[in-house]
Each structure stands twice: as C-alpha cells, then as structure tokens.
Amino acid sequence: MKKIMMTMAVALMMSAAAFAQSDNQQSGNKQGQRPTQEQMAQRMTEQMVSTYGLTDAQKTKVLALNKKYAGKIPMGGPRGGKGHGPGMGQKSGAKVDGQTGATQQVPSSEEMTKRRQEMKTNREAYNKELKAIFTDSQYKKYTENEQSREQRHQTRAQSKE
C-alpha cells in the first residue's frame, strides 16, 4: 500500500511539472527572452498612443517610424536598449553576452564615441520625422517627457559615481 501511495505521489508531481512546463512554453513569452525589434517598436507605439492621444492615422505613421528606427535608437523596454547585462563594467577588455553567453570584446573609447554620435544623429532624424507627424501640443509634451527622462538618467548616472 505504501509503494502504491508513493508511486501515485511521484506520478502526480511529474504530471504537475509537465503541465506547468507546457503552459509556460505555450504562452510564447518565455521569461528571459528579449523582445524583437518589431515587438519593441509596437510597444513603443502603443505607449505613445496612450501618452499623446494619437489618432489612427498618426498611430500608423508612428509605427512605421518606430520600425524604421528600431535598433538605431533605444526603444525602451527591458534594459531600455542600454548595456546593463552581465559583464558590463568589467575592465578586463571582454564581456559576456547575457543572451548567448559568448565572450565579446569591449569596444574602444573611439568606437563608443562614434556609436554615441551615430545614435545622436539617428535620434535627431527620428525627432524631426516625429515632429511632422505630431501636432504642436503633442510634440511639446513629447519633448518635455524626453527632457525629464534625460534628467532622471543624468541623476542616476551621477549617483552611481
């Protein structure tokens, strides 16, 4: 009788584990998996629709714009397009990719300067195109929010030093 009860308990635990695992896989959004650039552009657009009250026509144009600049400028979301993953801040000259576990070379200061300039140029072009889509009041609210975000970023950066 004791063996039967033990066997049933083990079978019950195994079926519960299998059910939980299959349910997690079916959800399509596994924990730890990064969203694609298209998903990030979609999320950013939805956030902008709710924040700035965009019309359907504006939403369509902003979605196309966000897809165009996905990967060229930070789109927010987990890690916000910024390097907060494993290996960041190491001085050894190499870092570990958080997703693949591969070792990567840390870019030189010249490369980083070039990347920052490229990102700044992309951000300016993005803002110019966004201004053409938004109304004056929407764009004003957008720039105020961006300035506020930048100030929070500067404050956090200074407090870490």
VONU-680815 format. One record per atom (N, C-alpha, C, O, CB): chain; z, x negated, y. Coordinates in nm, 2 decimals, m for minus. Glycine has a CB too. Layout:
# VONU-680815
A|Z|X|Y
...
This chain:
# VONU-680815
A|0.00|m0.08|m0.12
A|0.00|0.00|0.00
A|0.00|m0.09|0.13
A|m0.07|m0.06|0.23
A|0.12|0.09|0.00
A|0.08|m0.20|0.12
A|0.09|m0.29|0.23
A|m0.05|m0.35|0.26
A|m0.09|m0.37|0.38
A|0.19|m0.39|0.21
A|m0.12|m0.39|0.16
A|m0.25|m0.45|0.17
A|m0.35|m0.35|0.23
A|m0.43|m0.39|0.32
A|m0.30|m0.50|0.04
A|m0.35|m0.23|0.19
A|m0.44|m0.13|0.25
A|m0.41|m0.11|0.40
A|m0.50|m0.10|0.48
A|m0.42|0.01|0.17
A|m0.29|m0.10|0.43
A|m0.25|m0.08|0.58
A|m0.29|m0.20|0.66
A|m0.34|m0.19|0.77
A|m0.10|m0.06|0.59
A|m0.28|m0.32|0.60
A|m0.32|m0.44|0.67
A|m0.47|m0.45|0.69
A|m0.52|m0.49|0.79
A|m0.27|m0.57|0.60
A|m0.54|m0.41|0.58
A|m0.69|m0.41|0.59
A|m0.73|m0.31|0.69
A|m0.83|m0.34|0.77
A|m0.75|m0.38|0.45
A|m0.67|m0.19|0.70
A|m0.71|m0.09|0.79
A|m0.69|m0.14|0.94
A|m0.77|m0.11|1.03
A|m0.64|0.04|0.77
A|m0.57|m0.21|0.96
A|m0.54|m0.26|1.09
A|m0.64|m0.36|1.14
A|m0.69|m0.36|1.25
A|m0.40|m0.32|1.09
A|m0.68|m0.45|1.05
A|m0.78|m0.55|1.08
A|m0.91|m0.49|1.11
A|m0.98|m0.53|1.21
A|m0.79|m0.66|0.96
A|m0.95|m0.39|1.03
A|m1.08|m0.32|1.05
A|m1.08|m0.25|1.18
A|m1.18|m0.25|1.25
A|m1.11|m0.22|0.93
A|m0.97|m0.19|1.22
A|m0.96|m0.12|1.34
A|m0.97|m0.21|1.46
A|m1.04|m0.19|1.56
A|m0.83|m0.04|1.35
A|m0.91|m0.33|1.45
A|m0.91|m0.43|1.56
A|m1.05|m0.48|1.58
A|m1.10|m0.50|1.69
A|m0.81|m0.54|1.54
A|m1.12|m0.51|1.46
A|m1.26|m0.56|1.47
A|m1.35|m0.46|1.53
A|m1.44|m0.50|1.60
A|m1.30|m0.60|1.33
A|m1.34|m0.33|1.49
A|m1.43|m0.23|1.55
A|m1.40|m0.21|1.70
A|m1.50|m0.19|1.77
A|m1.41|m0.10|1.47
A|m1.28|m0.22|1.74
A|m1.25|m0.20|1.88
A|m1.31|m0.32|1.96
A|m1.36|m0.30|2.07
A|m1.10|m0.20|1.90
A|m1.30|m0.44|1.90
A|m1.35|m0.56|1.97
A|m1.51|m0.55|1.98
A|m1.57|m0.58|2.08
A|m1.31|m0.69|1.90
A|m1.57|m0.50|1.87
A|m1.71|m0.49|1.87
A|m1.76|m0.38|1.97
A|m1.86|m0.40|2.04
A|m1.76|m0.45|1.73
A|m1.69|m0.27|1.98
A|m1.72|m0.17|2.07
A|m1.71|m0.22|2.22
A|m1.80|m0.19|2.30
A|m1.63|m0.04|2.05
A|m1.60|m0.29|2.25
A|m1.58|m0.34|2.38
A|m1.69|m0.44|2.42
A|m1.74|m0.44|2.53
A|m1.44|m0.40|2.40
A|m1.73|m0.52|2.32
A|m1.83|m0.62|2.35
A|m1.97|m0.56|2.37
A|m2.04|m0.60|2.46
A|m1.84|m0.72|2.23
A|m2.01|m0.46|2.29
A|m2.13|m0.39|2.31
A|m2.14|m0.31|2.44
A|m2.24|m0.30|2.50
A|m2.17|m0.30|2.19
A|m2.02|m0.25|2.48
A|m2.02|m0.18|2.60
A|m2.04|m0.27|2.72
A|m2.10|m0.23|2.82
A|m1.88|m0.10|2.61
A|m1.98|m0.39|2.72
A|m1.99|m0.49|2.82
A|m2.13|m0.54|2.84
A|m2.18|m0.56|2.95
A|m1.90|m0.60|2.80
A|m2.20|m0.55|2.72
A|m2.34|m0.60|2.73
A|m2.44|m0.50|2.78
A|m2.54|m0.53|2.84
A|m2.38|m0.65|2.59
A|m2.41|m0.37|2.75
A|m2.50|m0.26|2.79
A|m2.49|m0.23|2.94
A|m2.58|m0.18|3.00
A|m2.46|m0.14|2.72
A|m2.38|m0.27|3.00
A|m2.37|m0.24|3.15
A|m2.47|m0.32|3.23
A|m2.50|m0.28|3.34
A|m2.22|m0.28|3.19
A|m2.52|m0.43|3.17
A|m2.63|m0.50|3.24
A|m2.58|m0.60|3.35
A|m2.66|m0.68|3.40
A|m2.72|m0.41|3.30
A|m2.45|m0.59|3.39
A|m2.40|m0.68|3.49
A|m2.28|m0.76|3.43
A|m2.17|m0.72|3.45
A|m2.36|m0.60|3.62
A|m2.31|m0.86|3.36
A|m2.21|m0.94|3.29
A|m2.13|m1.01|3.40
A|m2.19|m1.06|3.50
A|m2.27|m1.03|3.19
A|m2.01|m1.03|3.37
A|m1.92|m1.10|3.47
A|m1.96|m1.25|3.47
A|m1.99|m1.30|3.36
A|m1.77|m1.08|3.43
A|m1.97|m1.31|3.58
A|m2.01|m1.44|3.59
A|m2.16|m1.46|3.61
A|m2.20|m1.58|3.65
A|m1.96|m1.52|3.47
A|m2.23|m1.36|3.60
A|m2.38|m1.37|3.61
A|m2.41|m1.35|3.76
A|m2.37|m1.25|3.82
A|m2.46|m1.27|3.53
A|m2.49|m1.44|3.82
A|m2.53|m1.43|3.96
A|m2.64|m1.33|3.97
A|m2.73|m1.32|3.89
A|m2.58|m1.57|4.01
A|m2.63|m1.25|4.08
A|m2.74|m1.16|4.11
A|m2.87|m1.23|4.15
A|m2.86|m1.34|4.20
A|m2.70|m1.06|4.22
A|m2.98|m1.17|4.12
A|m3.11|m1.23|4.15
A|m3.13|m1.22|4.30
A|m3.06|m1.15|4.37
A|m3.23|m1.16|4.08
A|m3.23|m1.30|4.36
A|m3.26|m1.29|4.50
A|m3.30|m1.15|4.54
A|m3.26|m1.10|4.65
A|m3.36|m1.39|4.54
A|m3.37|m1.08|4.45
A|m3.42|m0.95|4.49
A|m3.30|m0.85|4.49
A|m3.29|m0.77|4.58
A|m3.52|m0.90|4.38
A|m3.20|m0.87|4.40
A|m3.08|m0.79|4.40
A|m3.00|m0.81|4.53
A|m2.94|m0.72|4.59
A|m3.00|m0.81|4.28
A|m2.99|m0.94|4.57
A|m2.92|m0.97|4.69
A|m2.99|m0.91|4.81
A|m2.92|m0.86|4.90
A|m2.91|m1.12|4.71
A|m3.12|m0.91|4.81
A|m3.19|m0.85|4.93
A|m3.17|m0.70|4.93
A|m3.15|m0.64|5.04
A|m3.34|m0.88|4.91
A|m3.17|m0.64|4.81
A|m3.14|m0.50|4.80
A|m3.00|m0.46|4.85
A|m2.98|m0.37|4.93
A|m3.16|m0.45|4.66
A|m2.90|m0.54|4.81
A|m2.76|m0.52|4.85
A|m2.75|m0.54|5.01
A|m2.69|m0.46|5.07
A|m2.67|m0.61|4.78
A|m2.81|m0.64|5.06
A|m2.81|m0.67|5.20
A|m2.87|m0.55|5.28
A|m2.82|m0.51|5.38
A|m2.88|m0.80|5.23
A|m2.98|m0.50|5.23
A|m3.05|m0.39|5.29
A|m2.96|m0.27|5.29
A|m2.95|m0.20|5.40
A|m3.18|m0.36|5.23
A|m2.90|m0.23|5.18
A|m2.81|m0.12|5.17
A|m2.69|m0.13|5.27
A|m2.65|m0.03|5.33
A|m2.76|m0.10|5.03
A|m2.64|m0.25|5.28
A|m2.53|m0.27|5.37
A|m2.57|m0.25|5.51
A|m2.50|m0.20|5.59
A|m2.47|m0.42|5.35
A|m2.69|m0.30|5.55
A|m2.74|m0.29|5.68
A|m2.78|m0.14|5.71
A|m2.76|m0.10|5.83
A|m2.87|m0.37|5.70
A|m2.82|m0.06|5.61
A|m2.85|0.08|5.63
A|m2.72|0.15|5.67
A|m2.72|0.23|5.77
A|m2.91|0.14|5.51
A|m2.61|0.12|5.60
A|m2.48|0.19|5.63
A|m2.42|0.14|5.76
A|m2.36|0.21|5.83
A|m2.39|0.17|5.52
A|m2.43|0.01|5.79
A|m2.37|m0.05|5.91
A|m2.44|m0.01|6.04
A|m2.38|0.02|6.14
A|m2.36|m0.20|5.89
A|m2.57|m0.01|6.03
A|m2.65|0.01|6.16
A|m2.72|0.14|6.16
A|m2.79|0.17|6.26
A|m2.75|m0.10|6.17
A|m2.71|0.23|6.06
A|m2.77|0.36|6.06
A|m2.92|0.35|6.07
A|m2.98|0.42|6.15
A|m2.72|0.44|6.18
A|m2.98|0.28|5.98
A|m3.13|0.26|5.98
A|m3.20|0.39|5.93
A|m3.14|0.46|5.84
A|m3.17|0.14|5.89
A|m3.31|0.41|5.98
A|m3.40|0.52|5.93
A|m3.47|0.48|5.80
A|m3.46|0.36|5.76
A|m3.51|0.57|6.04
A|m3.53|0.57|5.73
A|m3.60|0.53|5.61
A|m3.71|0.43|5.64
A|m3.73|0.34|5.56
A|m3.66|0.66|5.54
A|m3.78|0.45|5.75
A|m3.89|0.36|5.78
A|m3.83|0.22|5.81
A|m3.89|0.12|5.77
A|m3.97|0.41|5.90
A|m3.72|0.21|5.88
A|m3.66|0.08|5.91
A|m3.61|0.02|5.78
A|m3.62|m0.10|5.76
A|m3.54|0.10|6.01
A|m3.55|0.10|5.69
A|m3.50|0.05|5.56
A|m3.61|m0.02|5.49
A|m3.59|m0.12|5.43
A|m3.44|0.17|5.48
A|m3.73|0.05|5.48
A|m3.84|m0.01|5.41
A|m3.88|m0.15|5.47
A|m3.91|m0.24|5.39
A|m3.96|0.08|5.41
A|m3.89|m0.15|5.60
A|m3.93|m0.28|5.67
A|m3.82|m0.39|5.65
A|m3.85|m0.50|5.63
A|m3.95|m0.25|5.81
A|m3.69|m0.35|5.66
A|m3.58|m0.44|5.64
A|m3.58|m0.50|5.50
A|m3.55|m0.61|5.48
A|m3.45|m0.38|5.69
A|m3.60|m0.41|5.40
A|m3.60|m0.45|5.26
A|m3.71|m0.56|5.24
A|m3.69|m0.66|5.18
A|m3.62|m0.33|5.17
A|m3.83|m0.53|5.29
A|m3.94|m0.63|5.28
A|m3.90|m0.76|5.35
A|m3.93|m0.87|5.30
A|m4.07|m0.57|5.34
A|m3.84|m0.75|5.47
A|m3.80|m0.87|5.54
A|m3.69|m0.95|5.46
A|m3.70|m1.07|5.45
A|m3.74|m0.83|5.68
A|m3.59|m0.88|5.41
A|m3.49|m0.94|5.33
A|m3.54|m1.01|5.20
A|m3.50|m1.12|5.16
A|m3.38|m0.84|5.29
A|m3.64|m0.95|5.14
A|m3.70|m1.01|5.02
A|m3.78|m1.13|5.06
A|m3.78|m1.23|4.99
A|m3.80|m0.91|4.95
A|m3.85|m1.12|5.18
A|m3.93|m1.24|5.23
A|m3.84|m1.36|5.25
A|m3.88|m1.47|5.22
A|m4.00|m1.20|5.36
A|m3.72|m1.34|5.30
A|m3.63|m1.45|5.34
A|m3.52|m1.48|5.23
A|m3.44|m1.56|5.25
A|m3.56|m1.42|5.47
A|m3.52|m1.40|5.12
A|m3.43|m1.43|5.01
A|m3.44|m1.57|4.96
A|m3.56|m1.61|4.93
A|m3.44|m1.33|4.90
A|m3.34|m1.64|4.96
A|m3.34|m1.78|4.91
A|m3.36|m1.88|5.03
A|m3.34|m2.00|5.01
A|m3.45|m1.80|4.81
A|m3.41|m1.83|5.14
A|m3.43|m1.92|5.26
A|m3.31|m1.91|5.35
A|m3.28|m2.01|5.42
A|m3.55|m1.88|5.33
A|m3.24|m1.80|5.35
A|m3.12|m1.79|5.43
A|m3.01|m1.73|5.34
A|m3.04|m1.66|5.25
A|m3.14|m1.70|5.56
A|m2.88|m1.75|5.37
A|m2.77|m1.69|5.29
A|m2.78|m1.54|5.31
A|m2.79|m1.49|5.42
A|m2.64|m1.74|5.33
A|m2.77|m1.47|5.20
A|m2.78|m1.32|5.20
A|m2.64|m1.26|5.17
A|m2.63|m1.14|5.15
A|m2.88|m1.27|5.09
A|m2.53|m1.34|5.17
A|m2.40|m1.28|5.14
A|m2.38|m1.26|4.99
A|m2.45|m1.32|4.91
A|m2.39|m1.15|5.21
A|m2.29|m1.17|4.95
A|m2.26|m1.15|4.81
A|m2.16|m1.26|4.76
A|m2.11|m1.33|4.84
A|m2.38|m1.15|4.73
A|m2.15|m1.26|4.63
A|m2.06|m1.36|4.57
A|m2.10|m1.50|4.61
A|m2.22|m1.54|4.60
A|m2.05|m1.35|4.42
A|m2.01|m1.58|4.66
A|m2.03|m1.71|4.71
A|m2.11|m1.72|4.83
A|m2.12|m1.82|4.90
A|m2.09|m1.80|4.60
A|m2.17|m1.61|4.88
A|m2.24|m1.60|5.00
A|m2.35|m1.70|5.02
A|m2.38|m1.73|5.14
A|m2.15|m1.61|5.11
A|m2.41|m1.75|4.92
A|m2.51|m1.85|4.93
A|m2.46|m1.98|4.97
A|m2.54|m2.08|5.00
A|m2.61|m1.80|5.04
A|m2.33|m2.00|4.97
A|m2.27|m2.12|5.01
A|m2.22|m2.20|4.89
A|m2.20|m2.13|4.78
A|m2.15|m2.10|5.11
A|m2.20|m2.32|4.90
A|m2.16|m2.40|4.79
A|m2.01|m2.40|4.76
A|m1.94|m2.50|4.81
A|m2.20|m2.54|4.80
A|m1.95|m2.30|4.70
A|m1.81|m2.30|4.67
A|m1.79|m2.31|4.52
A|m1.68|m2.28|4.47
A|m1.75|m2.17|4.72
A|m1.89|m2.35|4.44
A|m1.88|m2.36|4.30
A|m1.81|m2.48|4.25
A|m1.76|m2.57|4.33
A|m2.01|m2.35|4.24
A|m1.80|m2.50|4.12
A|m1.74|m2.62|4.06
A|m1.81|m2.74|4.11
A|m1.93|m2.75|4.12
A|m1.74|m2.61|3.91
A|m1.74|m2.85|4.13
A|m1.80|m2.98|4.17
A|m1.81|m3.00|4.32
A|m1.84|m3.11|4.36
A|m1.93|m2.99|4.10
A|m1.79|m2.89|4.40
A|m1.81|m2.91|4.54
A|m1.69|m2.99|4.59
A|m1.58|m2.97|4.55
A|m1.82|m2.77|4.61
A|m1.72|m3.07|4.69
A|m1.62|m3.15|4.75
A|m1.59|m3.28|4.68
A|m1.50|m3.36|4.72
A|m1.49|m3.07|4.76
A|m1.65|m3.31|4.56
A|m1.63|m3.43|4.49
A|m1.71|m3.54|4.56
A|m1.82|m3.52|4.62
A|m1.68|m3.42|4.35
A|m1.65|m3.66|4.56
A|m1.71|m3.77|4.63
A|m1.78|m3.87|4.54
A|m1.83|m3.97|4.58
A|m1.60|m3.85|4.71
A|m1.79|m3.83|4.41
A|m1.85|m3.92|4.31
A|m2.00|m3.94|4.32
A|m2.06|m4.02|4.25
A|m1.81|m3.88|4.18
A|m2.07|m3.85|4.40
A|m2.21|m3.86|4.41
A|m2.28|m3.77|4.31
A|m2.41|m3.76|4.31
A|m2.26|m4.00|4.38
A|m2.21|m3.69|4.23
A|m2.27|m3.60|4.14
A|m2.18|m3.47|4.14
A|m2.06|m3.48|4.16
A|m2.28|m3.66|3.99
A|m2.24|m3.36|4.11
A|m2.16|m3.24|4.10
A|m2.21|m3.16|3.97
A|m2.32|m3.19|3.92
A|m2.18|m3.15|4.22
A|m2.13|m3.07|3.93
A|m2.16|m2.99|3.81
A|m2.21|m2.86|3.85
A|m2.14|m2.79|3.93
A|m2.04|m2.98|3.71
A|m2.33|m2.81|3.80
A|m2.38|m2.68|3.83
A|m2.29|m2.58|3.77
A|m2.26|m2.58|3.65
A|m2.53|m2.66|3.79
A|m2.24|m2.48|3.85
A|m2.15|m2.38|3.80
A|m2.21|m2.29|3.69
A|m2.13|m2.23|3.61
A|m2.10|m2.30|3.91
A|m2.34|m2.27|3.69
A|m2.40|m2.18|3.60
A|m2.45|m2.24|3.47
A|m2.42|m2.19|3.36
A|m2.52|m2.11|3.67
A|m2.51|m2.36|3.49
A|m2.57|m2.43|3.37
A|m2.48|m2.54|3.31
A|m2.49|m2.57|3.20
A|m2.70|m2.48|3.40
A|m2.39|m2.59|3.39
A|m2.30|m2.70|3.35
A|m2.37|m2.83|3.36
A|m2.31|m2.94|3.32
A|m2.26|m2.68|3.21
A|m2.49|m2.84|3.41
A|m2.57|m2.96|3.42
A|m2.51|m3.04|3.54
A|m2.47|m2.98|3.64
A|m2.72|m2.93|3.44
A|m2.52|m3.17|3.53
A|m2.48|m3.26|3.64
A|m2.60|m3.27|3.74
A|m2.71|m3.30|3.70
A|m2.43|m3.40|3.59
A|m2.57|m3.26|3.87
A|m2.67|m3.27|3.97
A|m2.63|m3.37|4.07
A|m2.51|m3.39|4.09
A|m2.70|m3.13|4.04
A|m2.73|m3.44|4.13
A|m2.70|m3.54|4.23
A|m2.66|m3.47|4.36
A|m2.73|m3.37|4.40
A|m2.82|m3.63|4.25
A|m2.56|m3.51|4.43
A|m2.52|m3.46|4.56
A|m2.62|m3.50|4.67
A|m2.65|m3.62|4.67
A|m2.37|m3.50|4.60
A|m2.67|m3.41|4.75
A|m2.77|m3.45|4.85
A|m2.71|m3.55|4.95
A|m2.59|m3.54|4.98
A|m2.83|m3.33|4.92
A|m2.80|m3.63|5.01
A|m2.75|m3.73|5.11
A|m2.73|m3.65|5.24
A|m2.77|m3.54|5.25
A|m2.85|m3.84|5.13
A|m2.67|m3.72|5.34
A|m2.64|m3.66|5.47
A|m2.77|m3.63|5.54
A|m2.78|m3.53|5.61
A|m2.55|m3.74|5.55
A|m2.88|m3.71|5.52
A|m3.01|m3.68|5.58
A|m3.07|m3.56|5.52
A|m3.13|m3.48|5.59
A|m3.10|m3.80|5.56
A|m3.06|m3.54|5.39
A|m3.11|m3.42|5.32
A|m3.04|m3.30|5.37
A|m3.10|m3.20|5.39
A|m3.10|m3.44|5.17
A|m2.91|m3.31|5.38
A|m2.83|m3.20|5.43
A|m2.86|m3.16|5.57
A|m2.87|m3.04|5.60
A|m2.68|m3.23|5.42
A|m2.89|m3.26|5.66
A|m2.93|m3.23|5.79
A|m3.06|m3.16|5.79
A|m3.08|m3.06|5.87
A|m2.94|m3.36|5.88
A|m3.15|m3.21|5.71
A|m3.29|m3.14|5.70
A|m3.27|m3.00|5.65
A|m3.34|m2.91|5.71
A|m3.38|m3.22|5.61
A|m3.19|m2.98|5.55
A|m3.17|m2.84|5.50
A|m3.11|m2.75|5.61
A|m3.15|m2.63|5.62
A|m3.08|m2.84|5.37
A|m3.01|m2.80|5.68
A|m2.95|m2.72|5.78
A|m3.05|m2.68|5.89
A|m3.05|m2.57|5.94
A|m2.83|m2.79|5.85
A|m3.13|m2.78|5.93
A|m3.24|m2.75|6.03
A|m3.34|m2.64|5.98
A|m3.38|m2.55|6.05
A|m3.31|m2.88|6.07
A|m3.37|m2.66|5.85
A|m3.47|m2.56|5.79
A|m3.41|m2.42|5.79
A|m3.48|m2.32|5.81
A|m3.51|m2.61|5.65
A|m3.28|m2.42|5.75
A|m3.21|m2.29|5.74
A|m3.20|m2.23|5.88
A|m3.21|m2.11|5.90
A|m3.07|m2.30|5.68
A|m3.17|m2.31|5.98
A|m3.16|m2.26|6.12
A|m3.30|m2.20|6.17
A|m3.30|m2.10|6.23
A|m3.12|m2.37|6.21
A|m3.40|m2.27|6.14
A|m3.54|m2.23|6.17
A|m3.57|m2.10|6.10
A|m3.62|m2.00|6.16
A|m3.64|m2.33|6.13
A|m3.54|m2.09|5.97
A|m3.56|m1.96|5.90
A|m3.47|m1.85|5.95
A|m3.52|m1.73|5.96
A|m3.52|m1.98|5.75
A|m3.35|m1.88|5.99
A|m3.26|m1.77|6.05
A|m3.32|m1.72|6.18
A|m3.32|m1.60|6.21
A|m3.12|m1.83|6.07
A|m3.37|m1.81|6.26
A|m3.43|m1.77|6.39
A|m3.55|m1.68|6.37
A|m3.57|m1.58|6.44
A|m3.46|m1.89|6.48
A|m3.63|m1.72|6.28
A|m3.75|m1.64|6.25
A|m3.71|m1.50|6.19
A|m3.77|m1.40|6.23
A|m3.85|m1.71|6.15
A|m3.61|m1.50|6.11
A|m3.56|m1.38|6.05
A|m3.51|m1.28|6.16
A|m3.54|m1.17|6.17
A|m3.45|m1.40|5.95
A|m3.43|m1.34|6.25
A|m3.37|m1.26|6.36
A|m3.48|m1.21|6.45
A|m3.47|m1.09|6.50
A|m3.28|m1.34|6.44
A|m3.59|m1.29|6.47
A|m3.70|m1.24|6.56
A|m3.77|m1.12|6.50
A|m3.80|m1.02|6.57
A|m3.80|m1.36|6.58
A|m3.79|m1.13|6.37
A|m3.86|m1.02|6.30
A|m3.77|m0.90|6.29
A|m3.81|m0.78|6.30
A|m3.91|m1.06|6.16
A|m3.64|m0.92|6.27
A|m3.54|m0.81|6.26
A|m3.53|m0.74|6.39
A|m3.52|m0.62|6.40
A|m3.40|m0.86|6.22
A|m3.54|m0.81|6.50
A|m3.53|m0.75|6.64
A|m3.65|m0.66|6.66
A|m3.63|m0.55|6.73
A|m3.53|m0.86|6.74
A|m3.76|m0.69|6.60
A|m3.88|m0.60|6.62
A|m3.86|m0.47|6.54
A|m3.92|m0.37|6.57
A|m4.01|m0.67|6.57
A|m3.78|m0.47|6.43
A|m3.76|m0.35|6.35
A|m3.64|m0.27|6.41
A|m3.65|m0.14|6.41
A|m3.72|m0.39|6.21
A|m3.54|m0.33|6.45
A|m3.42|m0.26|6.50
A|m3.44|m0.20|6.64
A|m3.53|m0.25|6.72
A|m3.30|m0.35|6.50
A|m3.36|m0.10|6.68
A|m3.36|m0.05|6.81
A|m3.27|m0.15|6.89
A|m3.20|m0.24|6.83
A|m3.30|0.10|6.83
A|m3.27|m0.14|7.02
A|m3.19|m0.23|7.11
A|m3.04|m0.23|7.07
A|m2.97|m0.33|7.06
A|m3.21|m0.20|7.25
A|m2.99|m0.10|7.05
A|m2.85|m0.09|7.02
A|m2.81|m0.14|6.88
A|m2.71|m0.20|6.86
A|m2.80|0.06|7.04
A|m2.90|m0.12|6.79
A|m2.88|m0.17|6.65
A|m2.88|m0.32|6.65
A|m2.79|m0.39|6.59
A|m2.99|m0.12|6.55
A|m2.97|m0.38|6.72
A|m2.98|m0.53|6.73
A|m2.86|m0.59|6.80
A|m2.81|m0.69|6.76
A|m3.11|m0.57|6.79
A|m2.82|m0.52|6.91
A|m2.70|m0.57|6.98
A|m2.58|m0.57|6.88
A|m2.50|m0.66|6.88
A|m2.67|m0.48|7.10
A|m2.56|m0.46|6.81
A|m2.45|m0.45|6.71
A|m2.46|m0.56|6.61
A|m2.36|m0.62|6.57
A|m2.44|m0.31|6.65
A|m2.58|m0.59|6.56
A|m2.61|m0.69|6.46
A|m2.57|m0.83|6.51
A|m2.50|m0.90|6.45
A|m2.76|m0.69|6.42
A|m2.61|m0.86|6.64
A|m2.58|m0.99|6.69
A|m2.43|m1.01|6.72
A|m2.37|m1.12|6.70
A|m2.65|m1.01|6.83
A|m2.36|m0.90|6.76
A|m2.22|m0.91|6.77
A|m2.15|m0.93|6.64
A|m2.06|m1.01|6.63
A|m2.16|m0.77|6.83
A|m2.20|m0.87|6.53
A|m2.14|m0.89|6.40
A|m2.17|m1.03|6.35
A|m2.08|m1.09|6.29
A|m2.20|m0.79|6.30
A|m2.28|m1.08|6.38
A|m2.32|m1.22|6.34
A|m2.23|m1.32|6.41
A|m2.18|m1.42|6.35
A|m2.46|m1.25|6.36
A|m2.21|m1.30|6.54
A|m2.12|m1.39|6.62
A|m1.98|m1.38|6.56
A|m1.91|m1.49|6.55
A|m2.12|m1.35|6.77
A|m1.93|m1.27|6.53
A|m1.79|m1.25|6.48
A|m1.78|m1.32|6.34
A|m1.68|m1.39|6.31
A|m1.76|m1.10|6.46
A|m1.89|m1.31|6.26
A|m1.89|m1.37|6.13
A|m1.89|m1.53|6.14
A|m1.82|m1.60|6.07
A|m2.01|m1.33|6.05
A|m1.96|m1.57|6.24
A|m1.97|m1.72|6.26
A|m1.83|m1.77|6.31
A|m1.79|m1.88|6.28
A|m2.08|m1.75|6.37
A|m1.77|m1.69|6.40
A|m1.64|m1.74|6.45
A|m1.53|m1.74|6.33
A|m1.45|m1.83|6.33
A|m1.59|m1.64|6.56
A|m1.54|m1.64|6.24
A|m1.45|m1.64|6.13
A|m1.48|m1.77|6.04
A|m1.39|m1.83|5.99
A|m1.46|m1.51|6.04
A|m1.61|m1.80|6.02
A|m1.65|m1.91|5.94
A|m1.59|m2.04|6.01
A|m1.54|m2.13|5.94
A|m1.80|m1.92|5.93
A|m1.61|m2.05|6.14
A|m1.56|m2.17|6.21
A|m1.41|m2.19|6.20
A|m1.35|m2.30|6.18
A|m1.60|m2.17|6.36
A|m1.34|m2.07|6.21
A|m1.19|m2.07|6.20
A|m1.15|m2.12|6.06
A|m1.05|m2.20|6.05
A|m1.13|m1.93|6.23
A|m1.21|m2.07|5.96
A|m1.18|m2.11|5.82
A|m1.21|m2.26|5.80
A|m1.13|m2.33|5.73
A|m1.26|m2.02|5.72
A|m1.32|m2.30|5.85
A|m1.36|m2.44|5.83
A|m1.25|m2.53|5.90
A|m1.22|m2.64|5.85
A|m1.50|m2.47|5.89
A|m1.21|m2.50|6.02
A|m1.11|m2.58|6.09
A|m0.97|m2.58|6.02
A|m0.90|m2.68|6.02
A|m1.09|m2.53|6.23
A|m0.94|m2.46|5.96
A|m0.81|m2.45|5.89
A|m0.80|m2.53|5.76
A|m0.69|m2.57|5.72
A|m0.77|m2.31|5.86
A|m0.92|m2.56|5.70
A|m0.92|m2.64|5.58
A|m0.91|m2.79|5.61
A|m0.88|m2.87|5.52
A|m1.05|m2.61|5.51
A|m0.93|m2.83|5.73
A|m0.93|m2.98|5.76
A|m0.79|m3.03|5.77
A|m0.77|m3.14|5.80
A|m1.00|m3.00|5.89
